[in-house]
């Protein structure tokens, strides 16, 4: 099924990128940072689903900062997936 509504297409692209981040995080060793990042993924998915701009901005900003800050314990696949999420957010025009 082709998505013809641009907002729905944008939402689908961001959710697909978020799925990649979750998948990469699931492959990380269990840690408090991993748990917090997965919780932020849940918050971001909820905000996207509700088209809640402020919640989306806050959850995206927090997740990106948690993963991309210097000294974080995450592996390259998580960093790559997170950069993909950031790109999807930018392409979709979603705040972050």
Residue pairs with C-beta under 8 A, 6 or more apart in sequence:
3 9
3 12
10 91
10 92
10 93
10 94
11 48
11 51
11 92
13 88
13 91
13 92
14 48
14 85
14 88
14 89
14 92
14 94
15 45
15 48
16 88
17 81
17 84
17 85
17 87
17 88
17 89
18 41
18 44
18 45
18 48
18 85
20 81
20 84
20 85
21 41
21 63
21 67
21 78
21 81
21 82
21 84
21 85
22 38
22 41
23 81
24 75
24 77
24 78
24 80
24 81
24 82
25 34
25 37
25 38
25 41
25 74
25 78
26 38
27 75
27 77
28 34
28 73
28 74
28 75
28 78
31 73
33 66
33 72
33 73
33 74
34 74
36 66
37 63
37 66
37 67
37 74
37 78
40 59
40 62
40 63
40 66
41 63
43 55
43 59
43 62
44 56
44 59
44 60
44 63
46 52
46 55
46 59
47 55
47 56
47 58
47 59
47 60
48 56
48 94
53 94
53 95
56 94
56 95
56 96
57 94
57 95
57 96
60 85
60 89
60 94
60 95
60 96
61 96
63 82
63 85
64 82
64 85
64 86
64 96
66 72
67 74
67 78
67 79
67 82
68 79
68 82
68 83
86 96
89 95
89 96
90 96
